[in-house]
């Protein structure tokens, strides 16, 4: 079962519309900007981790 992120009503797994049938919230883009910001923070942390790993390699030039 899926739930609407706004009204928390249960939706059928076979409900393929983009708007909640109870409150009308767009299921795909509800709080999209917040999720995008979280993804950007995760990506920045992963990139920093990889850069630290690559800087340990002996043939890699330090920046």
Secondary structure, DSSP 8 states (H G I E B T S, - for coil): -EE-TTT--EE-TT---SB-TTT--BTTTTTHHHHHHHHHHHHHHHHHHHHHHHHTSTTS---
